[in-house]
Amino acid sequence: MTESYWQTKNKILIGKRSPGELPRHADIAVIGGGLVGIAAAHYLKEMGCGNCLVLEKEFVAYGASGRNAGFLLSGMAEPYSRMVVGLGKNGARMLTAATIENHALMAEAIAKRKIDCDYRRSGSYHLAVSNVEASELEESAELLRSAGFDGEYIGSGKVAERLGFGNYHGAFFNPIDGNLDPFAFVNGLAREINVIEGFEVRGIEKKNGGVEIKGGGHSIAAEIAVLATNAYSALVDTYFKEMIFPVRGQMLATGPGQGNNLRDNTYYANFGYDYFRQTPDNAVVMGGLRNRFVDTEVGFEDSTNPQLQNGLEDYIRQNIGVAEFPVAARWSGVMGNTIDGLPLVGPLPHNNAVIAAVGYNGHGFGLGMVVARDVARAIMKGETSDLLRRFSLKRFAA
């Protein structure tokens, strides 16, 4: 098993929850202790659910929620121009607005819950590694402005001076994006949530108008179950077997004190396949290159690929200007990709007491809070947002 930089840094938070005697009943049971599951429980509790619990196989933020780069981005990693082609102008605008609201919800939770997670709102750069990507970023800047969003395109003649490193063909700067320690954030949000760690759900059955959740020789009855298992959803319900595909991402972190080339900003390049940032102690966190290893970086195995890891090191040397550095951590994380690149949300067709909120395609920290909030509203208040309609499972109905 690999361990992320964030999990090592916050090891004191791991294994601190002792459930005592396992309950037999909950009003709402959330399956999965990552960002979406914890956020769903957070909002359900805020909206009046007095008996909500989270069931997690390992520990809070064990999976991708504690293994990502901690980016808080507006929109997706791909240029806005591609979103317009794929979703239409209205769809692209709605999705981008949702990610901006998602960031606001996270900032609100950090302030309200006093979560110590190194949160910084210092902007992001999408860097072009080719003239084609630069052209798409320039077009995206114009489309974003026309849709009412912020952003600045930086041409090839100015990008090196602006950044102080690398040899990129252009860049798009978004001033409202940010970053944080993802593991610390999810654990901070979970402080007042009833979480049962070490509970592996092995089946969900209909019972008395609700569900019976089975695992480890124990069963818990609930009126409603929220499935927040992302890449692992097919292991809980085979309905997702041909709908969510586990894809592995890999990262490394250098030792601290590697200069201040990157400042506080967030960086991603090559249409989102390369991404990096600097931590408050000046370690470089680098991930990506999965496009070079598409045939091997699939499945659930938690391991690192030496060739890919070497590529990450080379990228730091060649593009960030850090020639020699120790590597403090190497790790992997499993993302849940869907057929059309959008999350899957809503009641399961064969069991409407189970509400899915899964399949984030590597953008859980861009959409997870707002989806969780909207799912809680749908459950507690009967309100269905336009975002949930866009992500509805019904779009794949036969």
N, C-alpha and C positions, 0 to 999 in steps of 0.2 A: 504494500500500500504506500502511495506517495502522500506527502504532506505539504500543503502550500505554505508559502512565505507567511501568509496571514494566520494560518492555523498554528504554525510554530510560534509566531510572535504573540499570539493570544492563547497559548496552551493552558493557561490558568482557567480559561472559561470552559474547557472541555471536561465533560463527565461530572459536572457539579449538580445535576438534577437527579434527585432520587425520588421516584414516584411513590415509594411506600407500597401500600396495598393497591393493586390495580383496580380501577373502577369497573363496574358492570354496565354502567349506562352513562350516556352523555346526550345532551340535546343535539349538539353538532360535533362531529368528529372530523378533524382535518388530518388527512394522511399526507405526510411529508413535512419535514422541519426545515425546509429551505426558505428563501425570501418570501415566495408566494404563500406558502402554508402559514408561516408565522404572521405575515401581514394580514392574511384572511382572518386568522384568529384574533389579531389585534383589532381589526375593524368590527368583527362580529361582537366582540366584548364591548367595544365602544357603543355599539348600536343596541345593546341590551341583552345579548345572549349570556345568561348567567352560568351555563354549564357547557362550556366549549373546551375541548382538549385537542392537543396535537399529538399524533403518533408518528414517531421517527425511528427508522431502523437503526441508525448509528447515533449521531449526536447533531445538535442544531448546526446548520450550515456545513455539514460534512461534505456534501456534493458540490455541484457547480457554484452554488451561492457563496461558498467559502474558498473557491478556487479560481475565480475570475480576476480581471485586472482592476475591478472597482471603478469602471467608467460610468459616468452619468451623462449620456448623450441625448441630444435632440435628434429625433429621427432614427434612422438605421445606419449601419456602417456603410452601406452602399450609397452612392450619390442620390440626391433628391430627384434628379432627372430620371433615374431608373425607377424610383418609386412612382413617379407620375405615369410612366409608361405601363407599369404593372398594375397600379391601383386606380389610375385616373387622377385628375387634379383634386377632386373632393376627397377621395380615399387617402391620397398622400398627405393632404392637409390635415385630415382627421387623425391619422396615425402620428404625424409629427406633433400636433397639438397634445395628443395623449402622452407622448414621451416628455413633453415640457411640463405637463401637469404632474406626471409621475415624479419628476425631479422635485417639484414644489412640495409634493406630499412627503417625500423622503426628508427634505430640509425641515419641514414642519415637525416631523416625528423626532428628528435629531434635537431640535430646539426644545420641544415639549417634554421629551423623555430624558433629556440631558445625556444623549448617547455619545460617548467618547470614541470617535471613529475617524479622526483626522480628516474630516470633511472640508473640502476646498472647492469653491466655485471660481475657477480661474480660466475657463475656456478650453476649447479643444481645437486641434488642427487635423484636418484630413489632408494628407500629403499625397501628391501625385507622383507615381514612379514612372509615368510615361506621358507622352503628349496626348494620347487618347484620354487618359484619366484626367489630365489637366483640363482638357476641353469640356469634359462632363462636369467637372467641378465649377468651371466658369458658367456653364449653362445653368447648373443647379443654383448658383448664387442669384442669378436673375430670376429664376422661377420662385425661389424662396422669398425674395423681396416682393415679388408681385403677389405672393400669398400672405404677406404681412409678417414674415419672420426675419430675424436678425441674421447677419453673417457678412463676411468680407472675403472676396476672392483676392488672392495675392499671386501675381504673375511670376514667371520663372526668373525674371531679372531682379526681383526683390526678395524672393523666398529665403535664399541663403543668408542674406543680411538680416532678415527678420528673425530667423531661427538661430543662427550661429552655429549650425551643424548641418551635415548631410548635403546631398546633391539632388534635390527634387525639382520636378518640372512645373510646380505650382502648388498652391495650397488653398484650402477654404478654412477660415477661422470663425468659430462660433463662440461668442463671448459668454454665453450663459451656461455652458456645459461645465462639468466638474468631475471630481473623483473622491474616493473615500476608501477606507479599509472595509471591504465587504463582510468579512467574517465578524468583525467587531460590531458593525451595524446590525446584522441580523440577530446576533446574540443580545445586543442592547435592546432591540425591539421585543425580544422574547422574555425579557426579565419578569414581566407581570402576566405571562401566559402559562397555562397549565400544559407542560410538555412532558410526554412520556418517552424517554430515549431508550433505545435498545428493543423497541417493539416492532418486529417485522410483520407487516400485514400480509397474510397468505391467502386471503379470500374475503370477498364482500358478497353477502347474500341478502336477498329480500326477506324481510320478516316483519309482520304486523304493521304494514304500511311504511316501515322504515328500513333500516339495514342492520345486519349483524356482521361485525368485523371480527375476523378470526386471525389469530396469530400466536404462536408459541404456547399452545395448550390453553389459551385464554380467549374469551370472546367478549366484545363490548357492543351493546345495543345502542343505536343512535337514531334519531329522527331523520337526520340528513348526514351524509358524508361528503366532504369536499376533497376531491382528489388533486393533490398538488405535488405529484411525483415526477413531473417533467419527463426526462429521458427514460425513466424506469417505469412508465405507466403501463406498458404492455406486460410487465412482470406482475402487475396487480390485477389487470383486466385485459384479456386477450383481444378485446375490441380494438385496442390501439396498435395491434401488431403490424398492420400495414399502413398506419397513419403517422407514427412517430418513429424516427430513426436515430439511434444513439450514435453520436459523432464525437470523437475525442479531440480536445484541444490541449495544447501543451504550453507550458510556461517555465521561465526560470527567473530567479532574482539574484543579482550580484550582492556582494557584501556591501555594507554601508560605506559612505564617504567616497563615492566615485565621481566627485565633482558636482557641478550644478548646471550642466549643459541644458537640461530639460526644464528647469525651473518647476513651477507648480502645474504646468499644463498637461493635457492629455493628448496623445498622438495616435493616429491610426493611418495606415497607408495601404496601397495596393488593393483598393476596394474593400478594405477592412480585414484583409488576411494577415497583415502585420500590425502589431499594436504595442505600445510601450508608454511608460511614464516613470516618474521619479518619486520615491517615497519621501516623507519628511526627514529621514536620516540619510538621504542621498544614495539610496540603493536604486538600481535600475531594475524595473520589473518589465520583462519582455515576453510576448507570446505571439503565437500565430504560425505562419508557414505551412498551414495544413493543406493548402492548395498544391503543394509539392508532393504530398503523401496521401492523396485522397483514397487510395486503395487500402492503406494500412491503418489510418486513423479513424477507425469505426469500431463500434461495439462497446462493451461495458468494462473492459479490462483497465484497471488503474495502474498504468505503467508508463514509462517514458521511452521514447525512441532516440537512441544515441545519435543517429544521423540528423534528425530534426533538431535535437538539442544543440548539436554542433553548429547547425545553421543559425540558430538564435544567437549563439555567441558571436559568430561571424558578422551577423547583422549589427550587433552592438559596436563591434570594432570598426566596421566599414562605414556605418551611417550615423552613429551617435558620437563617435570620436573618443571612445574609451578604449585604449589599446590593450591594457592588461587589467584583469580584475579577478577576484575570487568569486566563485559561484556559491551562494549561501543555500539555495534551495532549487530543486527541480521537481516539477509535479505535472499531473494531468487532471483533467476534469471532463465529464461527459455532458454534452449538450443534447437537447432533444430537438431535432429538426423535423419539420412537417412538409407535406407535399407542396404547399403553396407559400411557405415561408411565414405564415401567420399562426398565432396561437389557436388552440382548440378549447373552447369554453362552452359550458352548458350541461344540461342533464344528459346522462347516457340514454340512448334510445331503448335499451333493454332494462333500465333501472333508473327511473326518474328521481329517485331519492339520492342518487350519487351525482354530484355536480363536478365536472372536470374543469380545471384551470391549468392547462399543461401546454407544452410544445412551444417554447420561446425562442428557438433558433439562435441561441447565443445572446439574446437581448432581454434576459430576465430582469436585469437591473434597469433597463429602459422602460419596461412595461409592467413589471410585477406588482408594484404598489397600487397603481391605478386599476389594474384588473382585479386585484384582491379586494379593493374597496368597492368596486362595482358589483362583484360577486356577492359580497356581504350585503349590499343594498338590495340586490335581487332576492336574496334569501329572507332578509329581515323586513323589508318594506315592499316587496313585490315590484320594484322598479327595475326595468331593463334598459340599460344605456345603449346609445348608438354603437359604442365601442364593442359591447358584448354581442350585439346583433351582427357586427362585422366579423367577429371571431367565432360565431356560433357553429357548433357541430352540424347544424342543419344544412350547411352549405355542401356537405358531403352525403346528404341523404339520398338514397336510391330513388 
